[in-house]
Amino acid sequence: MYVGRLSPEKGVSTLIEAWRIIGLSTGCKLILIGDGDNRREYESLAFGLGVEFMGNKSNDVVREEIAASKAVVLPSECWEGMPMTILESFAEGTPCVVSNLGALPEYIRNGELGEVFEACNIEACAAAIKRLLDRPDYAVMCAAARQEAETKYSEEANYKRLMEIYLKAIGQSDHDGKQS
């Protein structure tokens, strides 16, 4: 699935064209959540490919769809920082397929929490999605994504890290980050 703005810089046409290559062979449908000025163009491009455009949805619906998906694809053709979609995917135990722009590859660690492909490359996008769906250790990757969310991005993990920073800033921490 894809979650985000339906616009050229987000790589939506690359994803749809990649789905044209592999869609039927996956036994899955491609779901796109979001909206944008280019939606009609993308709907036309995706006609007959097993692609569902859901429009904008509430955060609860997005999280449910992510949890039910085999993968979340971020085919960005622009530099990205840390999209919430990655955090939400990890929290649901859903690996990601991302382009190699910006910080995306750093969060995915190719082959560990998802797959990375060359931005704007339709064939590379299709191959990365197919690799992820065909992985014999797919369940391990899903568990690793959920573990990543819990250990690095949960409320508890962020609170602990923030307190370590505060204590270090005032010079009151040891190697464990505990107050002296």
N, C-alpha and C positions, 0 to 999 in steps of 0.2 A: 504494500500500500504506500501511498504518498500522502503527506499532510503538509499543506502550506498554500501559499499564494500561487494561483495559476497564471504565471507570467514567464516570459522567455528566459530571464536570468536564473530562474529556478530549475531549468533543465527539463521542464515537463515534456516538451516535444521529443527530447532525447529518450526519456523514459517510455513514452508511447511507442516510438519507433523500435526501441529495444524489445518492448512487449510484442510487437509485430513479429519479431524474430523467434521468440521463445514462448509466447503466451499459451498457445494450444498445447505445447509439449509439457507444460508444468502441471496441467490439471487444475490450475488456480485461476481466479479472476483478479484483475488489478483494480483496486479501489483508490480513488482520488478524493480526498477531503480538502475542501477549500474552494475559493472562488477567485475570480479576477476578470479583467477585461478580455482576456484571450480564451475564456471558457468555451465559447461556441466553436472557435477554431480547433481547439483540442478535442472537443466532442466529435467534430467532423473527422479529424485525423484518426481518432480511435474507433470509428464506426466499424462494427463487426468483429472487434478484437477481444471481446469479453472484458471490457473496461466499464466500471461503474463510477459515475460522477455523483458524489453525495452532497456537494455544496458545503456551506459552512455548517458546522455542528458544534454542540456544546462540548466543553472539556470532558465531561463524563462519557459522552458518546465516542469522542476521539479515543479516550483511554480504552474503552470496551473494544473498539475496532482494532486498535493496536494489539491488545491482548489476544484477539482472535486471529491475528495475521501471522504469517510465517516469517515475514520480513518487512521492514520499513525502508523505503528507498529515498535517499536525499541526493538527487542528481544535479546538484547546484552547478551552475556555470559562472558563479560569482563567488567571491571570497566569503566564507562563513566563519563565525566565531564558534559559539556553543549553542546550537539550536535547541530549544526546549523539546523538540521532537525526539532528539537522541536521549535526553534524560527520561522522557516518558516511555520510550521504547525499552530502555534498559530496566526501568522500574517494573515493566510488565514482562520482562524476560524475553523480549523480542529483539533479535539481532538486526543490524542495519547494513545496508549497502549504500556507500557514499562515494561521491566524486573525490578526486584527490586535491581539491582546492581548499585553501585556508586551513583551519585547524581540524577539519573533519577526520582526516586519516589518523591524527594523534589520538582521538577518542576511541576509534574503532580498532586500532592496532591490527591491521590486516590479517585475517584468518583467526583472530582471537575472539572478537566481539562482533564480527561482521566481515564484509568484503569491501575493498576499495577498488575503484576503476578510474581510468583517465577521463577527466571531464570532457564533455562534448563528443565523446566517442561512443556511438550507438552500439557497435559490436562489443566493445569492452563492457559497457553497462549490461548488455544481455548476458554476456559470459559470467560476470560477477553475480548477477541474480541467480543464474543457473547453478553456479558453483555452490552458492549458499544453500539453495534448495536441495541439492544432491549430496550434501555433506553427510558422511556416515556418523559424524560426531555432532550433528545438529543439536541434539538435546543438551550436550555438554556446553555448546556455545550459548544456548538459551540460559542455562544456569549461570554461566560466567557473566552474562549481561546483567542478570538480576543481582548477582553478587557485587558487581561493579557499582550498581545503583545504591545498594545498601552500605557499602564500605566507603564510597567517595562522595555520593550526592544526596544521601538522606539528611533529614533535619538533624539527627543526632550527630552524624559525621561532620556536618558543617558547623554545628555548635561547638563541637570539640576542637575543630581546627581554628575557629574564630577565637576561642579562649586561649589556645596555644599562642596565637599571634599577639593577643593582648598581653599575656604574661611575658612573652619575649620582649615586647615593646617596652615594658616597664622594668625589665631585667629581673623577673622573678620566676624563671622556669629552669628546670634541669633537663636532662636528655629525654626524659619521658613526657615532658610538657607539663609536669606537675609543679604546683607552687612550692617554693622553698620556704 
